[in-house]
Amino acid sequence: MRKVKYIASGGLAFYEEKEMKKLAKYAKEGWILEKFAGLGYMLRKGESKNIEYSLDFQKEADDEYFTFFEAAGWSHVCSAGNEIHIFSAPTGTKPIYTDKPTTVEKYEREKKQTGKAALPFFISAVVFWLLGVFSNGGGISESIGIFFQVLGLISLIILIFPGLPYLSYQYKLWRLRKE
């Protein structure tokens, strides 16, 4: 029997709660989260556990940060890039974020982070697209226009990775503020 299983992530920015519930379901079956693995998770076969998982975003977390969660009953499981952290606790433990203001703060932090990453690609996609459009028929060779359009397309493709999470956090914040 296999002792390690890799499962894909649906995207933490989009399906945070669903992902944590999925990991908890696997834990009940004896597949315990060990670490992030590429675009998903690595689970190790072990004893069945009735636990919950929770996600937090904290850039360059220190010992005090992890001690705070331990005091609240949450154990650190794994981190990605010292920025995305997953914690576990027995089912029924008080959630990490229980009030609206701290949840809003969490999503504001992530929206700002992904927005900073998305902005240069958004600007370059627009600039390259405009250069491509205006270079056609402007006395500049057609190949230069195509070159700018290709660069714009590449920028747009790269923009998807920080841009969609940014929009997801924006939507989550809108929903929270609407409540």
C-alpha positions in Angstrom: 0.0 0.0 0.0 1.2 3.5 -0.8 2.4 5.6 2.1 2.4 8.9 0.2 -0.4 10.5 -1.8 -0.3 13.7 -3.8 -3.5 15.6 -4.4 -4.2 18.7 -6.5 -5.3 22.0 -5.0 -8.3 23.8 -6.4 -6.6 27.1 -5.5 -6.4 28.5 -2.0 -7.4 32.0 -3.1 -10.6 30.6 -4.6 -11.6 27.7 -2.5 -9.9 28.2 0.9 -12.7 26.6 3.0 -13.4 23.8 0.6 -9.6 23.0 0.5 -9.4 22.8 4.3 -12.5 20.6 4.5 -11.1 18.3 1.8 -7.8 18.0 3.8 -9.9 17.2 7.0 -11.8 14.5 5.1 -8.5 12.9 4.0 -7.3 13.1 7.6 -10.4 11.1 8.7 -9.3 8.4 6.2 -5.8 8.4 7.6 -4.2 10.7 5.0 -2.5 13.4 6.9 -1.2 16.6 5.3 2.6 16.8 5.4 3.5 19.6 3.1 2.7 21.7 0.0 3.8 19.9 -3.2 3.8 22.0 -6.4 0.2 22.9 -7.1 -1.2 20.7 -4.4 -0.4 18.8 -1.2 1.6 15.8 -0.1 -0.3 13.5 2.3 1.2 10.7 4.3 -0.7 7.6 5.3 -1.1 7.4 9.1 -3.6 7.0 11.8 -7.1 8.3 11.1 -7.6 11.8 12.8 -10.6 13.9 13.4 -9.0 17.3 12.8 -9.7 20.6 11.1 -7.3 22.6 9.0 -7.0 26.3 8.8 -5.1 28.6 6.5 -3.3 31.8 7.3 -1.2 34.3 5.3 1.7 35.9 7.2 4.8 37.1 5.4 8.0 36.1 7.2 6.3 34.6 10.3 8.4 34.5 13.4 8.3 32.3 16.5 5.8 34.6 18.3 3.4 34.2 15.4 3.5 30.4 15.7 3.3 30.5 19.5 0.1 32.6 19.2 -1.6 29.8 17.2 -0.3 27.1 19.5 -1.8 28.9 22.5 -5.1 28.9 20.7 -4.9 25.1 20.2 -3.6 25.1 16.6 -0.5 23.2 15.5 1.6 24.3 12.6 1.5 21.7 9.8 3.4 23.3 6.9 4.2 26.5 5.1 4.8 27.6 1.6 7.4 30.3 1.0 7.3 31.4 4.7 4.1 33.2 3.7 1.2 30.7 3.5 0.7 28.6 6.6 -1.6 25.7 7.4 -2.5 24.8 10.9 -4.5 21.8 12.3 -6.5 21.3 15.5 -9.0 18.8 16.9 -12.5 19.2 15.4 -14.4 21.8 17.5 -11.4 24.0 18.3 -12.2 27.7 18.1 -11.4 28.9 14.6 -8.3 31.1 14.0 -10.4 33.9 12.6 -13.7 34.3 14.4 -14.6 37.9 13.9 -15.2 39.8 10.7 -12.5 42.5 11.2 -9.7 40.0 11.4 -11.0 38.1 8.4 -11.2 41.3 6.4 -7.7 42.2 7.5 -6.4 38.8 6.4 -8.0 39.2 2.9 -6.9 42.8 2.6 -3.3 41.7 3.2 -3.5 39.1 0.5 -5.3 41.3 -1.9 -2.6 43.9 -1.5 0.2 41.3 -2.0 -1.4 39.8 -5.1 -2.2 43.2 -6.5 1.4 44.3 -6.2 2.4 41.2 -8.2 -0.4 41.6 -10.8 0.1 45.3 -11.5 3.3 45.2 -13.6 1.9 42.4 -15.8 -1.4 44.3 -16.2 0.4 47.5 -17.3 2.8 45.7 -19.6 -0.1 43.7 -21.2 -2.0 47.0 -21.9 1.1 48.9 -23.1 2.3 46.0 -25.4 -1.2 45.6 -26.8 -1.5 49.3 -27.5 1.9 49.4 -29.1 0.9 46.4 -31.3 -2.4 48.0 -32.3 -0.9 51.4 -33.1 2.2 50.1 -34.8 0.1 48.5 -37.5 -0.4 51.0 -40.2 1.7 53.6 -38.5 4.7 53.2 -40.8 6.3 50.6 -38.6 6.8 47.2 -40.0 4.0 44.6 -39.3 6.4 42.2 -37.7 7.1 44.8 -34.9 3.4 45.1 -34.3 3.0 41.3 -34.1 6.0 41.2 -31.7 4.4 43.7 -29.4 1.1 41.7 -29.5 2.9 38.5 -28.6 4.6 40.3 -25.7 1.2 41.6 -24.6 -0.2 38.0 -24.8 2.7 36.6 -22.7 2.1 39.4 -20.1 -1.6 38.6 -20.1 -1.0 34.9 -19.6 1.4 35.6 -16.7 -1.1 38.1 -15.3 -3.6 35.2 -14.7 -1.5 33.8 -11.8 -1.6 36.9 -9.6 -4.6 38.5 -11.2 -7.2 35.9 -10.6 -6.3 35.5 -6.9 -6.5 39.3 -6.6 -10.0 39.3 -8.0 -10.9 36.4 -5.7 -9.8 38.3 -2.6 -11.6 41.4 -3.9 -14.8 39.3 -4.2 -14.4 37.8 -0.8 -13.9 41.3 0.7 -17.0 42.6 -1.1 -19.1 39.6 0.3 -17.8 40.2 3.8 -18.5 43.9 3.8 -22.0 43.2 2.3 -23.0 41.0 5.3 
